[in-house]
Amino acid sequence: MGAEIPHSRPWITKADRLAVEQTLCSGQLAHGQATEVFEKEFADYLGSQHAVSCASGTVGFIIALKALGVGPGDAVIVPTYVCQSILAAVRNTGASPQICDVNENGVLTRDTLAAHVNENTAAILAVHILGRQCDVESLQSFGVPVIEDVCQSFGLTIGGRDAGTLGTMAFFSFHATKCLTTGEGGMVVCNDAGLAQRVRAERDGMFSFMSDMQAALGSAQLSRYSEFLERRRQLWQRFIAVEKEAGIEIDRANENFPFRLIVRNDAPFAELRRAFLAHGVHVRKGVDQMLHRVVGLDDKLFPNAVKVFENTVSVPFYPALKNGEAGQVVQAMKRVFDAA
């Protein structure tokens, strides 16, 4: 067995380190010119008119909601199959989260949320979870602002357009486990100048800035992001090629943008985690916990999400994964799933 393989690892190169070092030597470490440059580069990459950096993806969601005027008495529709910080973000505005089931791929659809839309609905959160595309256009038919969560899908294209440019606005996370990293940090993008101005005002009022050190790392990573996408494609093809041989069923819902490699298996997760760790491989669920369980709602109301949550496991899959490590993961899958 080789060294233990973490579930996630950022891809940091000499060029990344040099970019941060140059910022350290410049004397401007806090929010400044490098951050403004990164914002413009990011907007240009997406083909968006405006990009506003902030301290995290969660903060990005908060300021997006506040810029839309969401507050007490309002409801925000969110999927149950998503990061728990979404609950905290909605509650931070004084609004109430309206938690909905997802489809068999783990994303909101018009059908899963239709019954929850009412006069109090102020926004809908369209999460492209794990690289799986959410049909933003169909959600917009309710006439409610749609905010895209692209934290796990930077680089996903839908109908020739980048995820993050389809809804009213979108937010991204640059946490160390995400598509590219600034350590911590986030970005809100939109095409409306007035809305962008309100986003920036909310960010400034919260004193929730990205630093120039973070932005320098972000710009360096963005400059070679095509390499990130190519490496994901290479790894995907390698894992797909051994799917039958390894006796596994890879979830293809995120094939267009494989942020994670999700394997379908109905064995108890605790057992799978122990078995993989015995082979030096760390695995996780697609999400740590479903939101409806966090707030005490009945599983019967969320049958699709429960099935996705209980019957899948996420194995190491990221651009920094070395070829030898990928081989170790494949061997671990063969042994674990053969015994499961």
C-alpha positions as CSV (number, residue, x, y, z in Angstrom):
1,M,0.0,0.0,0.0
2,G,1.3,3.5,-0.9
3,A,0.9,6.6,1.2
4,E,-2.6,7.6,2.3
5,I,-4.5,9.5,-0.4
6,P,-6.7,12.4,0.8
7,H,-10.2,12.8,-0.6
8,S,-9.2,16.3,-1.8
9,R,-6.0,18.2,-2.4
10,P,-5.3,21.6,-4.1
11,W,-3.0,21.7,-7.1
12,I,-0.3,24.1,-6.2
13,T,2.7,24.7,-8.5
14,K,5.9,26.7,-8.5
15,A,4.2,29.4,-10.5
16,D,1.4,29.6,-7.9
17,R,4.0,30.0,-5.1
18,L,5.9,32.6,-7.1
19,A,2.7,34.7,-7.7
20,V,2.0,34.8,-3.9
21,E,5.7,35.6,-3.2
22,Q,5.6,38.5,-5.6
23,T,2.6,39.9,-3.8
24,L,4.3,39.5,-0.5
25,C,7.3,41.5,-1.8
26,S,5.0,44.2,-3.3
27,G,4.0,45.4,0.2
28,Q,0.3,45.3,-0.8
29,L,-1.2,42.3,1.0
30,A,-4.8,43.2,1.7
31,H,-7.6,44.0,-0.7
32,G,-6.2,46.0,-3.5
33,Q,-5.1,46.0,-7.2
34,A,-4.4,42.3,-7.4
35,T,-7.9,41.6,-6.3
36,E,-9.3,43.9,-8.9
37,V,-7.3,42.2,-11.6
38,F,-8.5,38.8,-10.5
39,E,-12.1,40.0,-10.6
40,K,-11.7,41.2,-14.2
41,E,-9.9,38.1,-15.3
42,F,-12.6,35.9,-13.8
43,A,-15.4,37.9,-15.4
44,D,-13.7,37.7,-18.7
45,Y,-13.2,34.0,-18.4
46,L,-16.9,33.4,-17.9
47,G,-18.0,36.1,-20.3
48,S,-19.8,37.9,-17.5
49,Q,-20.0,41.6,-17.1
50,H,-19.3,41.9,-13.4
51,A,-17.4,39.9,-10.8
52,V,-17.2,40.8,-7.1
53,S,-14.7,38.9,-4.9
54,C,-15.4,38.1,-1.3
55,A,-14.2,36.1,1.7
56,S,-15.9,32.8,0.9
57,G,-18.6,31.1,-1.2
58,T,-21.0,31.3,1.7
59,V,-20.4,35.0,2.0
60,G,-21.0,35.2,-1.7
61,F,-24.5,33.6,-1.3
62,I,-25.3,35.9,1.6
63,I,-24.4,39.1,-0.3
64,A,-26.2,37.9,-3.4
65,L,-29.4,37.4,-1.4
66,K,-29.1,40.8,0.3
67,A,-28.4,42.5,-3.0
68,L,-31.7,41.1,-4.2
69,G,-33.4,42.5,-1.1
70,V,-34.1,39.1,0.5
71,G,-34.9,39.4,4.1
72,P,-37.4,38.6,7.0
73,G,-40.6,37.2,5.8
74,D,-39.1,35.9,2.6
75,A,-38.5,32.3,1.6
76,V,-35.5,30.9,-0.4
77,I,-35.9,27.6,-2.1
78,V,-32.9,25.4,-1.6
79,P,-32.2,21.7,-2.3
80,T,-31.7,19.3,0.6
81,Y,-28.7,17.7,-1.1
82,V,-26.1,20.6,-0.7
83,C,-23.5,22.0,1.7
84,Q,-24.9,22.8,5.2
85,S,-23.5,26.4,5.0
86,I,-26.4,27.1,2.7
87,L,-28.8,27.0,5.7
88,A,-26.7,29.5,7.7
89,A,-26.4,31.8,4.6
90,V,-30.2,32.0,4.2
91,R,-30.8,32.5,7.9
92,N,-28.2,35.3,8.0
93,T,-30.5,37.4,5.8
94,G,-33.5,36.8,8.1
95,A,-35.3,34.8,5.4
96,S,-36.5,31.2,5.8
97,P,-35.0,28.3,3.9
98,Q,-37.6,26.2,2.0
99,I,-35.9,22.8,1.6
100,C,-36.9,20.7,-1.4
101,D,-36.2,17.3,-2.7
102,V,-34.0,16.8,-5.8
103,N,-34.1,14.4,-8.8
104,E,-32.2,11.2,-9.2
105,N,-29.1,13.2,-10.1
106,G,-29.2,15.3,-6.9
107,V,-30.3,18.6,-8.5
108,L,-33.4,20.7,-8.2
109,T,-35.9,20.6,-11.0
110,R,-39.1,22.4,-11.8
111,D,-41.1,19.4,-10.7
112,T,-39.4,18.9,-7.3
113,L,-39.9,22.5,-6.3
114,A,-43.1,23.6,-8.0
115,A,-45.3,22.9,-5.0
116,H,-43.1,25.1,-2.8
117,V,-43.3,28.3,-4.8
118,N,-45.6,30.9,-3.4
119,E,-46.0,34.6,-2.8
120,N,-43.2,34.6,-0.2
121,T,-40.6,33.0,-2.5
122,A,-37.9,35.5,-3.0
123,A,-35.2,33.4,-4.7
124,I,-34.3,29.9,-5.9
125,L,-30.9,28.4,-5.4
126,A,-29.9,26.3,-8.4
127,V,-26.9,24.1,-7.3
128,H,-24.8,22.5,-10.0
129,I,-23.8,19.9,-7.3
130,L,-20.7,17.8,-7.9
131,G,-20.5,19.1,-11.5
132,R,-24.0,18.0,-12.3
133,Q,-25.9,20.6,-14.3
134,C,-29.1,22.1,-12.9
135,D,-31.7,23.2,-15.5
136,V,-31.6,26.9,-14.7
137,E,-33.9,27.9,-17.6
138,S,-36.7,25.7,-16.4
139,L,-36.4,27.2,-12.9
140,Q,-36.6,30.7,-14.3
141,S,-40.1,30.0,-15.5
142,F,-41.5,30.8,-12.1
143,G,-40.5,34.4,-12.4
144,V,-38.4,34.3,-9.3
145,P,-34.7,35.3,-9.2
146,V,-32.5,32.2,-9.7
147,I,-29.1,32.2,-8.0
148,E,-26.6,29.6,-9.3
149,D,-24.3,27.8,-6.9
150,V,-21.2,27.0,-9.1
151,C,-18.9,26.2,-6.2
152,Q,-18.3,22.7,-7.6
153,S,-18.8,23.3,-11.3
154,F,-16.4,26.1,-12.5
155,G,-15.9,25.0,-16.1
156,L,-19.2,23.3,-16.7
157,T,-20.9,24.4,-19.9
158,I,-24.6,24.1,-20.6
159,G,-25.9,24.7,-24.1
160,G,-22.7,26.4,-25.0
161,R,-22.8,28.8,-22.0
162,D,-20.8,28.7,-18.8
163,A,-22.6,27.7,-15.6
164,G,-22.8,30.9,-13.6
165,T,-24.0,33.0,-16.5
166,L,-27.5,31.5,-16.8
167,G,-29.4,32.8,-13.8
168,T,-29.9,36.2,-12.2
169,M,-26.5,35.9,-10.6
170,A,-24.1,33.2,-9.4
171,F,-21.5,32.6,-6.7
172,F,-18.3,30.5,-6.6
173,S,-16.1,29.2,-3.8
174,F,-12.3,29.0,-3.9
175,H,-11.9,26.9,-0.9
176,A,-9.0,24.5,-1.0
177,T,-11.3,21.6,-1.9
178,K,-12.9,23.4,-4.9
179,C,-12.2,23.7,-8.6
180,L,-9.5,26.2,-8.2
181,T,-8.3,27.7,-4.9
182,T,-7.3,30.9,-3.2
183,G,-7.2,29.1,0.1
184,E,-10.4,30.6,1.1
185,G,-12.4,33.1,-0.9
186,G,-15.4,33.5,-3.3
187,M,-16.8,35.4,-6.2
188,V,-20.3,36.7,-7.1
189,V,-21.0,37.3,-10.8
190,C,-23.8,38.9,-12.7
191,N,-24.6,41.0,-15.8
192,D,-26.6,43.8,-14.2
193,A,-24.5,46.9,-13.3
194,G,-27.0,48.0,-10.6
195,L,-27.1,44.6,-9.0
196,A,-23.3,44.3,-9.1
197,Q,-23.1,47.7,-7.3
198,R,-25.4,46.4,-4.6
199,V,-23.4,43.2,-4.2
200,R,-20.2,45.2,-3.8
201,A,-21.9,47.5,-1.2
202,E,-23.1,44.5,0.8
203,R,-19.6,43.0,0.6
204,D,-18.0,46.2,1.8
205,G,-20.6,46.6,4.6
206,M,-19.7,43.1,5.9
207,F,-15.9,43.9,5.6
208,S,-15.7,40.5,3.9
209,F,-12.9,41.0,1.4
210,M,-10.5,38.8,-0.5
211,S,-6.9,39.7,0.0
212,D,-4.3,40.4,-2.7
213,M,-2.4,37.4,-1.6
214,Q,-5.4,35.2,-2.3
215,A,-6.2,37.0,-5.5
216,A,-2.6,36.5,-6.7
217,L,-3.0,32.7,-6.2
218,G,-6.4,32.8,-7.9
219,S,-5.0,34.6,-11.0
220,A,-2.1,32.2,-11.2
221,Q,-4.5,29.2,-11.1
222,L,-6.9,30.8,-13.5
223,S,-4.1,31.3,-16.1
224,R,-3.7,27.6,-16.4
225,Y,-7.2,26.5,-15.7
226,S,-7.3,24.7,-19.1
227,E,-4.8,22.3,-17.6
228,F,-7.1,21.6,-14.6
229,L,-9.9,20.8,-17.0
230,E,-7.7,18.6,-19.2
231,R,-6.4,16.7,-16.2
232,R,-10.0,16.0,-15.0
233,R,-10.8,14.6,-18.5
234,Q,-7.7,12.4,-18.4
235,L,-8.5,11.0,-15.0
236,W,-12.2,10.5,-16.0
237,Q,-11.2,8.4,-19.0
238,R,-8.8,6.3,-16.9
239,F,-11.5,5.5,-14.3
240,I,-14.2,4.9,-16.9
241,A,-11.8,2.5,-18.7
242,V,-11.6,0.2,-15.7
243,E,-15.2,0.5,-14.6
244,K,-16.2,-3.0,-15.6
245,E,-12.9,-4.6,-14.7
246,A,-13.2,-3.1,-11.2
247,G,-16.7,-4.2,-10.8
248,I,-18.0,-0.6,-10.1
249,E,-20.8,1.6,-11.3
250,I,-19.6,5.1,-11.9
251,D,-22.3,7.8,-11.7
252,R,-22.3,9.5,-15.2
253,A,-24.5,12.5,-14.2
254,N,-21.5,14.8,-14.0
255,E,-19.7,13.4,-17.1
256,N,-19.6,16.8,-18.7
257,F,-17.8,18.2,-15.7
258,P,-16.5,15.5,-13.4
259,F,-15.8,17.5,-10.2
260,R,-16.0,14.3,-8.2
261,L,-16.0,10.6,-9.1
262,I,-19.2,9.2,-7.6
263,V,-19.6,5.5,-7.4
264,R,-23.0,3.9,-6.8
265,N,-23.0,1.3,-4.1
266,D,-25.6,0.5,-1.4
267,A,-23.2,-0.9,1.2
268,P,-23.2,1.0,4.6
269,F,-20.9,4.0,4.2
270,A,-19.2,3.4,7.5
271,E,-18.1,0.0,6.3
272,L,-16.9,1.4,3.0
273,R,-14.9,4.1,4.6
274,R,-13.1,1.6,6.9
275,A,-12.4,-0.7,4.0
276,F,-11.0,2.0,1.8
277,L,-8.9,3.4,4.6
278,A,-7.3,0.0,5.0
279,H,-6.0,0.5,1.5
280,G,-4.8,4.0,2.2
281,V,-7.7,5.8,0.5
282,H,-10.0,8.4,2.1
283,V,-13.6,8.5,0.8
284,R,-16.6,10.7,1.6
285,K,-20.3,11.1,0.9
286,G,-21.2,13.5,-1.9
287,V,-22.4,15.9,0.9
288,D,-21.8,15.5,4.6
289,Q,-25.5,15.7,5.5
290,M,-28.8,16.5,3.9
291,L,-30.4,19.8,5.0
292,H,-33.7,18.3,5.8
293,R,-32.1,15.9,8.4
294,V,-30.3,18.9,9.9
295,V,-33.6,20.6,10.6
296,G,-35.5,17.4,11.5
297,L,-37.7,16.8,8.5
298,D,-38.9,13.4,7.6
299,D,-36.9,11.4,5.0
300,K,-40.2,10.4,3.4
301,L,-40.6,13.9,2.0
302,F,-37.2,13.6,0.2
303,P,-37.1,10.2,-1.3
304,N,-34.8,11.0,-4.3
305,A,-32.2,12.8,-2.1
306,V,-32.1,10.0,0.4
307,K,-31.5,7.5,-2.3
308,V,-28.6,9.6,-3.8
309,F,-27.1,10.2,-0.4
310,E,-27.3,6.6,0.9
311,N,-26.3,4.8,-2.3
312,T,-23.2,6.7,-3.4
313,V,-19.7,7.2,-2.3
314,S,-17.1,9.8,-3.5
315,V,-13.5,8.6,-4.1
316,P,-10.4,10.7,-4.6
317,F,-10.6,12.5,-8.0
318,Y,-8.9,15.9,-8.6
319,P,-6.3,17.4,-10.9
320,A,-3.5,17.1,-8.3
321,L,-4.0,13.3,-8.1
322,K,-0.9,11.6,-9.5
323,N,-1.0,8.7,-11.9
324,G,0.3,6.3,-9.3
325,E,-2.3,7.5,-6.8
326,A,-5.0,7.0,-9.4
327,G,-3.8,3.4,-9.8
328,Q,-3.9,2.9,-6.0
329,V,-7.5,4.2,-5.9
330,V,-8.5,1.9,-8.7
331,Q,-7.0,-1.1,-6.9
332,A,-8.7,-0.1,-3.7
333,M,-12.1,0.0,-5.5
334,K,-11.6,-3.4,-7.0
335,R,-10.9,-4.9,-3.6
336,V,-13.4,-3.0,-1.6
337,F,-16.4,-3.4,-4.0
338,D,-15.6,-7.0,-4.7
339,A,-15.9,-7.7,-1.0
340,A,-18.8,-5.4,-0.3
